[in-house]
Amino acid sequence: FGIEGKKSMKVADALATAANRTTADVSDFGLALKQGGSAAKLAGASFNDTIIALEALAEAGIKGSDAGTSLKQMFLSLTPTTKKATEEMQALGIITAEAGNRFYDAQGKTKSYREIAQILSESLVGLSDEQKTASLQVIFGSDAYRAAAIAAKAGAEGVDKLFDAMSKTSAIDQANIRLDNFSGSLDKLGSEWERFN
């Protein structure tokens, strides 16, 4: 993602917050980034956008390289590669004669994860669960279906909540919370013992 070393604490904060809020751990997010991070970056997603998307997947129980693969395929599928996918996106109003593909701005740049989630959410309004599933599978395929469905369910409001939680927590806060108990005190005592022996 081309993040400068001086911003490494922000990376640590984002990973710690995402891991603390889900059943995934930091290594799961590492695997997910390894699998899907490059595609997300090439699609124009920021590091925070990518972590938020992976956090949303982890909250649904999809983590590690499985989450990375699903997210990668979702970003790749924003531009349809089959006639059926194109027709489905047109039927949902994602592709229109006036605006083109709504997942991209006028310059062809991919919109933010928040905007993508909102477009998906709005496009599926009024459809039954069965119709939503069928539409998303046609557009995104089986690998990316989960990432797209989770984004659609979250919409902009859900993504905003995840961003808000991320901005209020740091890796140091998470570490202090985890160490503020009897087990944490024993860990600290053990570290001190090793240091002096």
Sequence and secondary structure as in RCSB ss.txt:
>XXXX:A:sequence
FGIEGKKSMKVADALATAANRTTADVSDFGLALKQGGSAAKLAGASFNDTIIALEALAEAGIKGSDAGTSLKQMF
LSLTPTTKKATEEMQALGIITAEAGNRFYDAQGKTKSYREIAQILSESLVGLSDEQKTASLQVIFGSDAYRAAAI
AAKAGAEGVDKLFDAMSKTSAIDQANIRLDNFSGSLDKLGSEWERFN
>XXXX:A:secstr
    GGGHHHHHHHHHHHHHHSS  HHHHHHHHHHHHHHHHHTT  HHHHHHHHHHHHHTT  HHHHHHHHHHHH
HTTS  SHHHHHHHHHTTSEETTTEETTB TTS B  HHHHHHHHHHHTTT  HHHHHHHHHHHHHHHHHHHHHH
HHHHHHHHHHHHHHHHHT  HHHHHHHHHSSHHHHHHHHHHHHHHH 
